[in-house]
Amino acid sequence: MPTNEGAEFHQLALDHLDSLYNYATLLARKREDAEDLLQEALVRAFRAFRRFDRSLSYKAWMFTILKNAHIDRQRRQRGSALDERPADEWPAAALSAENPLSSIPLAPDDILVRRETVDQVRDAVRRLPPPLREVVELRDLEGFSYQEIARIVARPLGTVMSRLYRGRNLLRTYLVAPERSVQKGTRVIVDGL
């Protein structure tokens, strides 16, 4: 790769390193695994950088590479396709259509008024089921558009919108009514996951 392309890649990677690491941590869950995943994705991206369309978002491109590297690692480790956690193991409260909080619109100002700390919000986000946590982080923390998220997670736009809605509901449940956020014995039915 010519020097200026290498320098360009290096600068772009540095500019987005925090976001890339956070997404790798979201996918891998363990710090060591996240570091390995990020390194693997950066190597893949560096090798493919010549073909990168500069009119597209570098960050979205890298997130897609991270996601694909994670899927490949999971397949190698398990010898099969990526498994998601079974729906009956997920927290049930806000994913159910019968949830009384499901009709309350997400109001970030209300969350701030309640003086939730950043650590409490981060903990609540970590408690979301992986498919929901991923789209909530990509949209609300990383600022990707719905279309970019759909490309990154390789799901239809409607699935992304549904997961985001459900993820925000569950997140709100964790933050606004923590005593209602855990109901044992309730089975969760999640379409499109």
C-alpha positions in Angstrom: 0.0 0.0 0.0 1.4 3.4 -0.9 2.6 5.5 2.0 -0.2 8.1 1.8 -2.9 5.4 1.8 -1.2 3.8 4.9 -1.0 7.1 6.6 -4.7 7.8 5.7 -5.7 4.4 7.1 -3.6 5.0 10.3 -5.2 8.4 10.9 -8.7 7.2 10.3 -8.2 4.2 12.6 -6.8 6.5 15.4 -9.7 8.9 14.9 -12.2 6.1 15.5 -10.3 3.8 17.8 -12.4 4.4 20.9 -15.6 3.6 19.1 -14.1 0.6 17.4 -12.8 -0.7 20.7 -16.2 -0.2 22.4 -17.9 -2.1 19.6 -15.4 -4.9 19.8 -16.0 -5.1 23.6 -19.8 -5.2 22.9 -19.3 -8.1 20.6 -16.6 -10.1 22.4 -17.6 -9.2 26.0 -14.1 -9.8 27.4 -11.4 -7.2 27.2 -8.7 -9.6 25.9 -11.1 -11.0 23.3 -12.1 -7.5 22.3 -8.5 -6.5 21.8 -7.8 -9.6 19.6 -11.0 -9.0 17.6 -10.1 -5.3 17.0 -6.6 -6.3 15.9 -7.9 -8.9 13.5 -10.5 -6.4 12.1 -7.8 -3.7 11.7 -5.6 -6.1 9.8 -8.5 -7.1 7.5 -9.4 -3.4 6.9 -5.8 -2.4 6.2 -5.5 -5.2 3.6 -8.8 -4.1 2.0 -8.3 -0.3 2.4 -7.4 0.2 -1.3 -10.9 -0.9 -2.2 -12.6 1.3 0.4 -15.0 3.7 -1.2 -14.1 7.1 0.3 -17.7 8.4 -0.3 -18.9 6.0 2.4 -18.4 6.3 6.2 -15.1 4.8 7.4 -16.7 4.1 10.8 -19.6 2.2 9.4 -17.2 0.2 7.1 -15.0 -0.7 10.1 -18.0 -1.7 12.2 -19.1 -4.0 9.4 -15.6 -5.5 9.3 -15.6 -5.9 13.1 -19.0 -7.6 13.0 -17.9 -10.0 10.3 -14.6 -10.8 12.0 -16.6 -11.6 15.2 -19.0 -13.9 13.3 -16.0 -15.6 11.7 -14.3 -16.1 15.1 -17.5 -17.5 16.6 -17.8 -19.9 13.7 -14.2 -21.1 14.1 -14.6 -21.5 17.9 -17.9 -23.3 17.7 -17.6 -25.0 14.4 -21.0 -23.6 13.3 -23.0 -20.5 12.8 -23.2 -17.8 15.6 -25.7 -18.8 18.3 -27.8 -16.2 20.0 -28.9 -16.6 23.6 -32.2 -18.5 23.7 -35.2 -16.1 24.2 -36.3 -17.8 27.4 -33.0 -16.7 29.1 -33.6 -13.0 28.3 -35.1 -10.5 30.7 -38.7 -10.5 29.9 -40.3 -7.3 31.2 -40.0 -4.8 28.3 -39.9 -7.3 25.5 -43.4 -8.4 26.1 -46.3 -6.7 24.3 -48.2 -6.8 27.6 -45.6 -4.7 29.4 -47.3 -1.6 30.8 -44.2 0.5 30.1 -44.1 -0.4 26.4 -46.3 2.5 25.4 -44.2 5.1 27.3 -42.1 7.1 24.9 -38.4 7.2 25.5 -37.6 10.5 27.2 -33.9 11.1 27.7 -34.8 14.3 29.7 -36.8 12.2 32.1 -33.8 10.0 32.6 -31.6 13.0 33.3 -34.2 14.5 35.6 -34.0 11.3 37.6 -30.3 11.9 37.8 -29.3 8.5 36.6 -25.5 8.2 36.6 -23.5 7.3 33.5 -22.5 4.1 35.2 -26.1 3.1 35.8 -27.0 3.7 32.1 -23.9 1.7 31.0 -24.9 -1.1 33.3 -28.4 -1.1 31.9 -27.1 -1.2 28.4 -24.9 -4.1 29.3 -27.9 -6.0 30.6 -29.8 -5.8 27.3 -29.9 -9.0 25.2 -27.1 -9.0 22.7 -29.1 -8.3 19.5 -30.9 -5.4 21.2 -27.8 -4.1 22.9 -26.0 -4.0 19.6 -28.5 -1.8 17.7 -29.1 0.5 20.7 -25.3 1.1 21.0 -24.9 1.6 17.2 -27.8 4.1 17.0 -27.8 5.9 20.3 -24.1 5.8 21.3 -22.4 5.7 17.9 -24.9 7.7 15.9 -25.3 5.4 12.9 -28.4 5.7 10.7 -30.9 2.9 10.5 -29.6 2.0 7.0 -25.9 1.8 8.2 -26.9 -0.3 11.2 -28.8 -2.7 8.8 -25.7 -3.1 6.8 -23.4 -3.6 9.8 -25.6 -6.3 11.5 -26.7 -7.7 8.1 -30.4 -7.6 9.0 -33.4 -5.9 7.2 -34.2 -2.3 8.1 -37.5 -3.4 9.8 -35.6 -5.8 12.1 -33.2 -3.0 13.1 -36.1 -0.7 13.8 -37.9 -3.4 15.8 -34.8 -4.3 17.8 -34.1 -0.6 18.5 -37.6 0.0 19.7 -37.5 -3.1 22.0 -34.0 -2.3 23.2 -35.0 1.2 24.2 -38.1 -0.1 25.9 -36.1 -2.5 27.9 -33.4 0.0 28.7 -36.1 2.5 29.9 -37.5 -0.3 32.0 -34.2 -0.9 33.6 -33.7 2.9 34.3 -37.2 4.1 35.1 -38.7 1.1 36.9 -35.9 -1.3 38.0 -38.2 -3.2 40.3 -40.4 -4.2 37.3 -37.4 -5.1 35.1 -37.0 -8.6 36.3 -39.9 -11.1 36.2 -38.9 -14.7 36.6 -40.8 -17.4 34.8 -42.0 -15.2 32.0 -41.2 -16.4 28.5 -40.1 -13.8 26.0 -41.2 -14.0 22.4 -39.0 -11.9 20.1 -39.8 -11.7 16.4 -37.1 -11.4 13.9 -34.2 -12.2 16.1 
